[in-house]
Amino acid sequence: MATTLYEKLWQQHLVEEKAGETPLLYVDRHLIHEVTSPQAFANLKFHNRPVRHPERTIATMDHNISTRSIEIDAAGEGAANQLRTLEKNCKEFGIELFGMGHKNQGIVHVMGPELGLTLPGTIIVCGDSHTATHGAFGALAFGIGTSEVEHVFATQTLRQTKAKTMKIEVNGSVGEGISAKDIILAIIGKTGSAGATGYVVEYCGSAIEALTMEERMTVCNMSIEFGAKAGLIAPDQTTFDYLEGKEYAPKGDIWQQAVNDWSALKTDEGAQFDTVLTLKAEDIKAQITWGTTPGQVTAVNGVVPSPEDFTDPVEKDSCTAALAYMDLKAGTKITDISINKVFIGSCTNSRIEDLRAAASTVKRFTANGEKVSATVDAIVVPGSYRVKEQAEAEGLSQIFIDAGFEWRLPGCSMCLGMNDDVLEEGDRCASTSNRNFEGRQGRGSRTHLVSPELAAASAIAGHFVDLNA
Amino acid sequence: MEKFIKHEGLVVPLDASNVDTDQIIPKQFLQKTERVGFGKHLFHDWRYLDASGNESDPEFILNAPQYQGASILLTRENFGCGSSREHAPWALEEYGFKVIIAPSFADIFYGNCINIGLLPIKLTENEINELFADTDQSQLNLTIDLANNKITGNNKSYTFTLDKFHKYCLEEGIDSVGWTLNKLDTIKAFEEKMPRWQ
């Protein structure tokens, strides 16, 4: 029978399926960080249980940390306590930790792929909803809660109910200046914020195949923002070329066997999906969110919508509430909206290609000596130490600094604002992150999700910019 | 985990869709290493007028005098979307909720609720609308009978579905880690057959 990629990954990891019990799946790789692991470790200790495979778990510090200093105490008392707890737990249970100042430290979903810890054909979990990022490699990757973190620690397995399958096919070629962020925001705009709840999504089509690995990660990263359990892209030569030689990737004849196995990881011709969505890449324009869910998104050359534009009563009410929170008037041209903060970073858009794209836009918009607008504070936060070093070696950091951006240390930073990188009440931010929920980046603050290019250009202009105008 | 058999309680209607886990428990309260202390910060930015949480917002439904002591949360679609933080169900549970009724839930949130013994119940849009209308009239008390998948109250009754194993875990208060640890031999046999790269 013709099967989907999801079905193949499911079958290859099915440890036990018994009547009356939720199926048990094997977990190959467990990524952890300071915020969602302490209570799981505490419960293990309470029951006197070991971590079954400490070598399959990797820890990093990212959510809480300061982006101004590598000192643990620079993050504040509560954060420092969590970070030290992580250090202690990793030591006690024999788990490798990329702590502050470590060359491998970074945002968990940037660090994993760049080290080759993320492999096709594996199940990867983490106590973080953006774990879907790793699906870019053809891994079944999803976020879990702390009780599940504990379950993985103790058993190296998880109980999962089977998801429905959705195929999202993007065919053709995107226009000039259209990024992976625009593709995924356009998809979410079509499905709505809960359009894939209960589904695992597979992205395919020529526009997806043409993406680099980092672009694929941006697409899969935001799968959760329309409710999907996971996002998948079938591994191909682009995937293998990216992984070959990476520190933790298999080597020698094991690599050969792996590539051989991974090459079979694709949806068979004629396999059935529960839902299919098709987009034409040519139709995708530069995107920006105007509301308080990622599905409230429009083209940057458009206007702020009106509640009257929606027929569904829930969407209508949500629009009214979002416009009030965002302090926007229906019909306002997007490019007339002024901003006072810019954040370039997060597990969605903080990799080297994102920084190259942003830096090149900065160069274009500062050709006559322009700087970041006097009314804007802008920060650039690389996703990991490796990204930071690479960006510095390529001179990207200097481009940002010369234009008036702050160049920070790697971490999750203002995406969720657990550290001191928070917006003030009433701030309006162009952000390359993934969530524009009320208060996400700071109580009473307003977030517009955009691509790195658009964030960079808007920082200089002080308002949103149509890069294709 | 405590066993869930039957629950009778007061319903509080939270008429909002796409309530995300950042709203349920904002990030500034996630810096704990224990599992307690989240209930007082539940819906913090909606519940309090000030950032430090000293001044209750009288407009927010959970603060209304008639809903004090509510243990059943009635809400709209896609409840619990966004971040995977289990702190969200912890906060709901510590506040005093035993049951959440909505037309749909985000997947990770739903699983997190089951894992801590907080019962998420899905009803149809029409049933949810009917319940909201009932809470408009007067205080609504409901009885949730897990054994029979039945909700009763206000002379009406509704049935709901729940995954068999989820139901078993809730009814028996199963330690799911302990349950799986009984299957170590099966897991080990699986590991022996895995390819070398895996």
Interface residues (C-beta under 8 A of the other chain):
Chain A: V15 E16 G20 E21 T22 L24 Y26 D28 V35 T36 P38 Q39 A42 N43 H47 R49 N64 G76 G78 A79 N81 Q82 T85 L119 G121 T122 G127 D128 S129 T131 F142 G143 I144 G145 T146 S147 E148 E150 H151 A154 T155 Q156 T157 R159 T161 A163 S193 A194 T197 G198 I224 G227 K229 P250 I254 W255 Q257 A258 D261 T293 V314 D317 S318 L416 G417 M418 R435 F437 E438 G439 R440 R443
Chain B: S17 N18 D20 D22 Q23 P26 K27 Q28 L30 Q31 K32 T33 E34 R35 D45 A51 R76 E77 N78 C81 G82 S83 S84 R85 E86 H87 P89 S104 F105 A106 D107 I108 G111 N112 N115 I116 D163 K164 F165 H166 Y168 D175 S176 V177 G178 T180 L181 K183 L184 T186 I187 F190 E191 M194 P195 R196 W197 Q198
